[in-house]
């Protein structure tokens, strides 16, 4: 399996090359030359596999330069009950039977927040840390990871990379715009290989700086700069796995009878005959882009429901065909801060597929037109007009009042406390239910990470895992700086030379 740039660079690379590289040399994002296809027989064979083995099966379709035994061992080392608190890794919880006309539709929550930092980013980041350590040891090299976070990526990356041989982390975040718990998770780490940079701006400033440094090829080569944001394909493909895991749990027993040969017995109605929908809170388009990949591979997904907060750049696109980025001044500070994003970096991957993988056109749209005009319009493009039918996307928006109401309603009716981002996903999911098609809402974080909104909704603090007691009072290790690319380069150089 070889990988191509969304902007048409002629190079074709193997997985381990792009694992350490991040952005392509032309500023594009890497995608596989093709998406492997899975059929009913493959789904039947995968049904009932432990999560680690399901991850191996899916990842091995995309990774041909790590020996199979090594890749399987990495997956089994990563996805354990000890790390994620449950053997299912991503357990499905039935929330409600909602009325959809004359039928009932089951709504589920998929628990993605059982990892070390209580957010869905752990699912991919724990794997990425083990992949980095494996490949760097194999090469005898070191890597300096430069990342940007709006809240959860940073802590997930730092907890995954702390103490890893051959790896340093330089994580930028918007100064004062994350929740107190999120800040404490990151800034309290004292590991020598972890460096926090609080940028006086918004998340998009951080993301722009990471891309600018990555596009300085001389600096990137000299200091061996890599990325852990979802612009790194390895992180995104790891997220594909939990779409398959959610599907299997929603459409039948996770442990069906076995045939005499030891294979999973397919459902009587035929594997793949049942379909599900997913609702995904999304700001940077990485989480839901993994769903797009899963659907393109052949996973029977009816709809991919994209939920935004007040920063509704993506919702606007799927409603109108216009992609219009916002300035820092026009990026709202909300109670679901991990989605306070107005430049969705992973969106380029979807547009590449949407436009028939036309690298030249993607380069013109994202590399030239956005820089010049801050927007592009695909409303008249036939590809956009058929986007819902071809790719299953639909979208909606949630506000602070919606979040508070959804958190309160979910607690009052079901005794379950959800975080603000998951509330965005659930609110929009309920607007797009199809009769008889299960709706799986991806949980993004545990409520303690956004305690203020929970107090507003329920009048009390959410439960806090014992290991995080008093985390806000711990000493902090962070450097505040302006949104200056040169200042970040100098900081990295100072800590590497």
C-alpha positions as CSV (number, residue, x, y, z in Angstrom):
1,X,0.0,0.0,0.0
2,X,1.4,3.3,-1.1
3,X,0.3,6.8,-0.1
4,X,-0.3,10.0,-2.1
5,X,-0.6,13.7,-1.3
6,X,-4.0,15.4,-1.6
7,X,-2.2,18.1,-3.6
8,X,-0.8,15.9,-6.3
9,X,2.9,15.6,-5.3
10,X,4.4,12.8,-7.5
11,X,6.0,10.9,-4.7
12,X,4.4,7.6,-3.5
13,X,5.4,6.5,0.0
14,X,5.0,3.6,2.4
15,X,3.3,3.8,5.7
16,X,6.3,4.1,8.0
17,X,7.7,7.0,5.9
18,X,4.5,9.0,6.3
19,X,4.2,7.9,9.9
20,X,7.3,10.0,10.8
21,X,6.8,12.7,8.2
22,X,3.3,14.2,8.8
23,X,2.5,16.6,6.0
24,X,3.5,15.9,2.4
25,X,6.3,18.1,0.9
26,X,3.7,20.1,-1.1
27,X,1.7,20.8,2.1
28,X,-0.9,18.2,1.3
29,X,-2.2,15.4,3.5
30,X,-1.4,11.8,2.8
31,X,-4.1,9.3,1.8
32,X,-3.8,5.7,0.6
33,X,-3.8,5.3,-3.2
34,X,-7.0,3.3,-2.7
35,X,-9.3,2.2,0.1
36,X,-9.2,-1.5,0.7
37,X,-12.7,-3.0,0.3
38,X,-14.4,-5.3,2.8
39,X,-17.3,-7.6,1.9
40,X,-19.9,-9.6,3.9
41,X,-17.6,-12.5,4.3
42,X,-14.8,-10.3,5.8
43,X,-17.3,-8.6,8.2
44,X,-18.5,-12.1,9.3
45,X,-14.9,-13.1,9.9
46,X,-14.2,-10.0,12.0
47,X,-17.4,-10.1,14.0
48,X,-16.6,-11.1,17.6
49,X,-12.8,-10.4,17.4
50,X,-11.3,-8.8,20.4
51,X,-10.7,-5.1,19.8
52,X,-6.9,-5.5,19.5
53,X,-7.3,-8.2,16.9
54,X,-9.9,-6.2,15.0
55,X,-7.4,-3.3,15.0
56,X,-4.7,-5.6,13.6
57,X,-7.0,-6.8,10.8
58,X,-7.9,-3.3,9.7
59,X,-4.5,-1.8,10.1
60,X,-2.8,-4.6,8.2
61,X,-4.8,-3.6,5.1
62,X,-3.0,-0.2,5.2
63,X,0.4,-1.2,6.6
64,X,2.7,-3.5,4.6
65,X,6.1,-2.4,5.9
66,X,5.8,-3.6,9.5
67,X,5.9,-7.5,9.8
68,X,2.5,-8.9,10.7
69,X,3.7,-10.4,13.9
70,X,5.1,-7.1,15.0
71,X,2.0,-5.2,14.1
72,X,-0.2,-7.7,15.9
73,X,2.0,-7.4,19.0
74,X,1.8,-3.5,18.9
75,X,-2.0,-3.7,18.7
76,X,-2.3,-6.2,21.6
77,X,0.1,-4.0,23.7
78,X,-2.0,-0.9,23.0
79,X,-5.6,-2.1,23.4
80,X,-5.8,-3.7,26.8
81,X,-8.4,-3.6,29.6
82,X,-5.6,-2.2,31.9
83,X,-5.2,0.9,29.7
84,X,-8.8,1.4,28.7
85,X,-10.6,0.1,31.7
86,X,-12.8,-2.4,29.9
87,X,-12.2,-5.5,27.7
88,X,-14.5,-4.0,25.0
89,X,-12.2,-0.9,24.8
90,X,-15.1,1.1,23.2
91,X,-18.3,-0.3,24.9
92,X,-21.7,0.5,23.4
93,X,-24.4,1.7,25.8
94,X,-28.1,1.7,24.8
95,X,-29.5,5.2,25.5
96,X,-33.1,5.2,24.2
97,X,-35.6,3.8,21.8
98,X,-36.7,6.9,20.0
99,X,-39.9,7.2,18.1
100,X,-39.4,7.7,14.3
101,X,-42.9,7.7,12.8
102,X,-44.4,4.3,13.1
103,X,-41.1,2.6,14.0
104,X,-38.6,2.8,16.9
105,X,-34.9,3.7,16.5
106,X,-32.3,2.7,19.0
107,X,-29.8,5.4,20.0
108,X,-26.5,4.3,21.5
109,X,-23.5,6.0,23.0
110,X,-20.1,4.5,22.0
111,X,-17.8,4.9,24.9
112,X,-14.5,6.3,23.5
113,X,-13.3,8.0,26.7
114,X,-12.0,5.2,28.9
115,X,-8.3,5.8,28.2
116,X,-5.6,7.6,30.3
117,X,-6.7,11.2,29.5
118,X,-10.5,10.5,29.4
119,X,-11.0,11.5,25.8
120,X,-11.5,9.7,22.5
121,X,-8.1,10.9,21.3
122,X,-6.5,8.2,23.5
123,X,-7.8,5.4,21.2
124,X,-5.5,6.5,18.4
125,X,-2.8,8.2,20.4
126,X,-1.8,5.2,22.5
127,X,-1.3,3.3,19.2
128,X,0.7,6.1,17.7
129,X,3.0,6.3,20.7
130,X,3.8,2.6,20.3
131,X,4.2,2.8,16.5
132,X,6.6,5.8,16.9
133,X,8.7,4.0,19.5
134,X,8.9,0.8,17.3
135,X,9.8,2.5,14.1
136,X,12.4,4.9,15.7
137,X,14.1,2.0,17.4
138,X,14.2,0.1,14.2
139,X,15.8,3.1,12.5
140,X,18.0,4.2,15.4
141,X,16.5,7.7,15.0
142,X,14.8,10.4,17.1
143,X,11.7,12.4,16.4
144,X,10.5,15.8,17.6
145,X,6.7,15.9,17.5
146,X,5.1,19.3,16.9
147,X,1.4,19.4,17.6
148,X,-1.6,21.8,18.1
149,X,-4.5,21.1,20.4
150,X,-7.8,22.7,21.1
151,X,-8.1,20.6,24.2
152,X,-7.8,16.8,24.1
153,X,-5.2,16.0,21.5
154,X,-2.5,17.6,23.6
155,X,-3.0,15.6,26.7
156,X,-3.6,12.4,24.8
157,X,-0.4,12.8,22.9
158,X,1.7,13.8,25.9
159,X,0.4,10.9,28.0
160,X,1.1,8.5,25.1
161,X,4.6,9.8,24.4
162,X,5.9,10.5,27.9
163,X,8.9,8.5,28.6
164,X,9.0,7.0,25.0
165,X,12.5,6.5,23.7
166,X,13.6,8.8,20.9
167,X,10.6,11.1,21.1
168,X,10.2,14.8,22.3
169,X,6.8,16.5,22.2
170,X,6.3,20.2,21.6
171,X,2.5,20.9,22.0
172,X,0.9,24.3,21.2
173,X,-2.5,25.2,22.6
174,X,-4.6,28.4,22.7
175,X,-3.7,30.3,25.9
176,X,-6.6,30.4,28.3
177,X,-9.1,28.8,25.9
178,X,-9.1,25.2,27.2
179,X,-11.0,24.1,30.3
180,X,-9.1,24.2,33.6
181,X,-9.0,20.4,33.7
182,X,-7.6,20.1,30.2
183,X,-4.9,22.7,31.0
184,X,-4.0,20.9,34.2
185,X,-3.7,17.5,32.4
186,X,-1.1,18.9,30.0
187,X,0.8,21.5,32.0
188,X,1.2,19.4,35.2
189,X,3.4,16.9,33.3
190,X,7.0,17.2,34.4
191,X,8.6,14.7,32.0
192,X,11.8,16.0,30.3
193,X,10.6,15.1,26.8
194,X,7.3,17.0,27.1
195,X,7.2,20.8,26.3
196,X,4.0,22.8,26.4
197,X,3.6,26.1,24.5
198,X,0.5,28.3,25.2
199,X,-0.1,30.5,22.2
200,X,-1.7,33.9,22.6
201,X,-4.4,33.3,20.0
202,X,-7.0,30.6,19.0
203,X,-6.5,27.0,18.0
204,X,-6.3,27.9,14.3
205,X,-3.2,30.1,15.1
206,X,-1.6,27.0,16.6
207,X,-2.6,24.8,13.7
208,X,-1.3,27.3,11.2
209,X,2.1,27.5,13.0
210,X,2.4,23.7,13.0
211,X,1.7,23.6,9.2
212,X,4.2,26.5,8.6
213,X,7.0,24.7,10.5
214,X,6.2,21.4,8.7
215,X,6.3,23.3,5.3
216,X,9.8,24.6,6.1
217,X,11.5,21.4,4.7
218,X,15.0,22.4,5.7
219,X,14.0,23.0,9.3
220,X,11.8,19.9,9.3
221,X,14.7,17.7,8.1
222,X,17.3,19.2,10.4
223,X,15.2,18.8,13.6
224,X,13.2,15.7,12.4
225,X,9.8,17.2,12.9
226,X,6.8,14.9,13.0
227,X,3.1,15.4,13.9
228,X,0.5,13.7,16.0
229,X,-2.5,15.8,14.9
230,X,-5.0,14.0,12.8
231,X,-3.1,15.4,9.8
232,X,-1.0,12.3,10.5
233,X,-2.7,9.4,8.6
234,X,-1.6,6.9,11.2
235,X,-3.8,8.6,13.8
236,X,-6.8,8.7,11.5
237,X,-6.6,5.1,10.4
238,X,-6.5,4.0,14.0
239,X,-9.9,5.8,14.5
240,X,-11.4,3.8,11.7
241,X,-11.4,0.7,13.9
242,X,-14.0,1.9,16.4
243,X,-16.5,2.5,13.7
244,X,-16.3,-1.2,12.8
245,X,-16.4,-2.1,16.6
246,X,-19.5,0.1,17.1
247,X,-21.2,-1.5,14.1
248,X,-20.6,-5.0,15.3
249,X,-22.0,-4.2,18.8
250,X,-25.1,-2.5,17.4
251,X,-26.0,-5.1,14.9
252,X,-25.7,-8.3,16.9
253,X,-24.0,-10.2,19.7
254,X,-20.3,-9.3,19.9
255,X,-19.6,-13.0,20.4
256,X,-21.8,-15.0,17.9
257,X,-21.6,-18.8,17.6
258,X,-18.6,-20.3,15.8
259,X,-18.6,-22.7,12.9
260,X,-16.8,-26.0,13.0
261,X,-13.8,-24.2,11.5
262,X,-13.7,-21.7,14.3
263,X,-15.0,-18.8,12.2
264,X,-17.8,-16.5,13.4
265,X,-21.2,-17.6,12.1
266,X,-22.7,-14.8,10.0
267,X,-26.1,-13.4,11.0
268,X,-29.0,-15.2,9.3
269,X,-30.1,-12.1,7.4
270,X,-26.6,-11.8,5.9
271,X,-23.6,-9.9,7.2
272,X,-23.8,-6.3,6.1
273,X,-27.6,-6.4,5.6
274,X,-28.1,-4.2,8.6
275,X,-27.1,-0.6,8.5
276,X,-26.2,1.9,11.2
277,X,-25.7,5.7,11.4
278,X,-23.1,7.6,13.4
279,X,-23.3,11.1,14.9
280,X,-19.9,12.7,15.4
281,X,-19.1,16.0,17.1
282,X,-16.5,17.5,14.9
283,X,-14.4,20.6,14.6
284,X,-11.3,19.5,12.8
285,X,-13.0,16.8,10.7
286,X,-10.6,14.1,11.8
287,X,-13.0,12.0,13.9
288,X,-15.7,11.9,11.2
289,X,-13.2,11.6,8.4
290,X,-12.3,8.2,9.9
291,X,-16.1,7.3,9.5
292,X,-15.9,8.4,5.9
293,X,-12.9,6.0,5.3
294,X,-14.8,3.2,7.1
295,X,-17.9,3.8,4.9
296,X,-15.8,4.0,1.7
297,X,-14.2,0.6,2.7
298,X,-17.7,-0.9,2.7
299,X,-18.9,-0.7,6.3
300,X,-22.7,-0.4,6.1
301,X,-23.2,3.1,7.3
302,X,-26.5,4.8,6.4
303,X,-25.6,8.4,7.5
304,X,-22.6,10.2,8.9
305,X,-24.1,13.0,11.0
306,X,-21.7,15.9,11.5
307,X,-22.4,18.0,14.6
308,X,-20.8,21.4,15.1
309,X,-21.1,24.0,17.9
310,X,-21.5,27.7,17.2
311,X,-18.3,27.5,15.1
312,X,-20.3,26.1,12.2
313,X,-17.9,26.2,9.3
314,X,-18.5,22.5,8.5
315,X,-22.2,22.6,8.9
316,X,-22.3,25.6,6.6
317,X,-20.4,23.7,3.9
318,X,-22.7,20.6,4.0
319,X,-25.8,22.8,3.9
320,X,-24.6,25.3,1.2
321,X,-21.4,24.0,-0.5
322,X,-19.5,27.0,0.7
323,X,-16.4,26.5,2.8
324,X,-15.7,29.8,4.6
325,X,-13.0,30.0,7.3
326,X,-13.3,32.5,10.1
327,X,-10.8,34.9,11.6
328,X,-9.6,34.5,15.1
329,X,-11.9,37.3,16.1
330,X,-14.8,35.5,14.6
331,X,-14.1,32.1,16.3
332,X,-16.4,31.8,19.2
333,X,-15.3,30.7,22.6
334,X,-17.8,28.0,23.6
335,X,-18.6,25.5,26.3
336,X,-17.5,22.7,23.9
337,X,-14.1,24.2,23.4
338,X,-12.4,21.3,21.6
339,X,-14.6,22.2,18.6
340,X,-13.8,25.9,18.6
341,X,-12.1,25.6,15.2
342,X,-12.7,27.5,12.0
343,X,-10.1,25.8,9.7
344,X,-10.7,22.0,9.6
345,X,-7.4,20.6,8.5
346,X,-8.7,17.1,7.8
347,X,-11.5,18.5,5.6
348,X,-8.9,18.5,2.7
349,X,-8.9,14.7,2.7
350,X,-12.7,14.6,2.2
351,X,-12.6,17.2,-0.6
352,X,-9.9,15.3,-2.3
353,X,-12.2,12.2,-2.5
354,X,-15.2,14.4,-3.2
355,X,-13.5,15.9,-6.3
356,X,-12.4,12.5,-7.7
357,X,-8.9,12.8,-6.2
358,X,-8.0,15.7,-8.4
359,X,-4.8,16.9,-6.6
360,X,-4.3,19.9,-8.8
361,X,-7.8,21.2,-8.0
362,X,-7.3,20.5,-4.3
363,X,-4.0,22.4,-4.4
364,X,-5.8,25.4,-6.0
365,X,-8.6,25.4,-3.5
366,X,-6.6,24.8,-0.2
367,X,-3.2,26.2,-1.2
368,X,-4.2,29.2,-3.2
369,X,-7.8,30.2,-3.0
370,X,-8.2,29.9,0.7
371,X,-5.1,32.0,1.2
372,X,-6.3,34.6,-1.2
373,X,-10.1,34.7,-0.4
374,X,-10.6,32.7,2.8
375,X,-13.4,30.7,1.1
376,X,-14.3,28.5,-1.8
377,X,-17.7,27.5,-3.2
378,X,-18.5,24.0,-4.5
379,X,-22.3,24.6,-4.6
380,X,-22.5,24.4,-8.3
381,X,-20.2,21.3,-8.5
382,X,-22.0,18.1,-9.4
383,X,-19.8,16.3,-6.9
384,X,-21.2,18.4,-4.1
385,X,-24.8,18.0,-5.2
386,X,-24.4,14.2,-4.9
387,X,-22.3,14.3,-1.7
388,X,-25.1,13.1,0.6
389,X,-26.0,10.2,-1.7
390,X,-22.4,9.2,-2.4
391,X,-20.8,9.8,1.0
392,X,-23.8,9.8,3.4
393,X,-23.0,13.1,5.1
394,X,-25.6,15.3,6.8
395,X,-25.0,18.0,9.4
396,X,-26.4,20.2,12.1
397,X,-25.5,22.8,14.7
398,X,-25.8,22.9,18.5
399,X,-25.6,25.9,20.8
400,X,-24.7,26.4,24.5
401,X,-28.4,26.3,25.4
402,X,-28.8,23.1,23.4
403,X,-25.9,21.5,25.2
404,X,-27.2,22.4,28.7
405,X,-30.7,21.2,27.8
406,X,-29.3,17.9,26.3
407,X,-27.1,17.2,29.3
408,X,-29.9,17.9,31.7
409,X,-32.4,15.8,29.7
410,X,-30.0,12.8,29.4
411,X,-29.3,12.8,33.1
412,X,-33.0,13.2,34.1
413,X,-34.3,10.5,31.8
414,X,-31.5,8.0,31.7
415,X,-29.3,8.7,34.7
416,X,-26.3,9.3,32.4
417,X,-24.0,12.4,32.5
418,X,-22.4,13.3,29.2
419,X,-19.9,16.0,28.3
420,X,-20.6,19.1,26.2
421,X,-19.2,17.8,22.9
422,X,-21.1,14.5,23.2
423,X,-24.2,16.6,23.9
424,X,-23.7,18.4,20.6
425,X,-23.6,15.1,18.9
426,X,-26.7,13.7,20.6
427,X,-28.7,16.9,20.0
428,X,-28.0,16.8,16.2
429,X,-28.4,13.0,16.1
430,X,-32.0,13.2,17.3
431,X,-32.7,15.5,14.3
432,X,-31.7,12.9,11.8
433,X,-33.0,9.5,12.9
434,X,-34.1,7.0,10.3
435,X,-36.7,4.5,11.2
436,X,-35.2,1.2,12.2
437,X,-31.6,2.3,11.7
438,X,-29.6,2.4,14.9
439,X,-27.9,5.7,15.6
440,X,-24.5,5.6,17.4
441,X,-23.4,8.8,19.0
442,X,-19.6,8.9,19.5
443,X,-18.8,10.0,23.0
444,X,-15.8,12.3,23.0
445,X,-14.8,12.9,26.6
446,X,-15.8,12.3,30.2
447,X,-17.8,15.1,31.7
448,X,-15.2,16.1,34.3
449,X,-13.1,17.7,31.6
450,X,-15.8,20.4,31.2
451,X,-17.1,20.6,34.8
452,X,-18.4,24.2,34.6
453,X,-21.1,23.3,32.0
454,X,-22.1,20.3,34.0
455,X,-22.5,22.4,37.1
456,X,-24.7,24.8,35.1
457,X,-26.8,21.9,33.7
458,X,-27.1,19.7,36.8
459,X,-26.1,21.9,39.8
460,X,-23.3,19.6,40.8
461,X,-19.7,18.6,39.8
462,X,-19.4,15.5,37.6
463,X,-17.6,12.5,39.0
464,X,-13.8,12.7,39.0
465,X,-11.5,9.6,38.7
466,X,-9.4,9.3,41.8
467,X,-6.2,9.6,39.9
468,X,-7.0,13.1,38.9
469,X,-7.9,14.4,42.3
470,X,-6.4,17.9,42.9
471,X,-4.8,18.0,39.4
472,X,-5.6,21.7,39.0
473,X,-3.4,22.5,42.0
474,X,-0.3,20.7,40.7
475,X,2.8,22.7,39.6
476,X,2.8,23.7,35.9
477,X,5.4,23.6,33.2
478,X,4.4,25.8,30.3
479,X,5.8,28.6,28.1
480,X,3.5,31.4,26.9
481,X,4.4,33.0,23.6
482,X,2.7,35.0,20.7
483,X,1.5,33.3,17.5
484,X,5.0,33.6,15.9
485,X,6.4,30.8,13.8
486,X,9.9,32.0,14.3
487,X,9.5,32.0,18.0
488,X,8.3,28.4,18.0
489,X,11.3,27.3,15.8
490,X,13.7,29.0,18.1
491,X,12.1,27.2,21.1
492,X,12.4,23.8,19.4
493,X,16.0,24.5,18.4
494,X,16.9,25.6,21.9
495,X,15.6,22.3,23.4
496,X,17.1,20.1,20.7
497,X,20.6,21.4,20.2
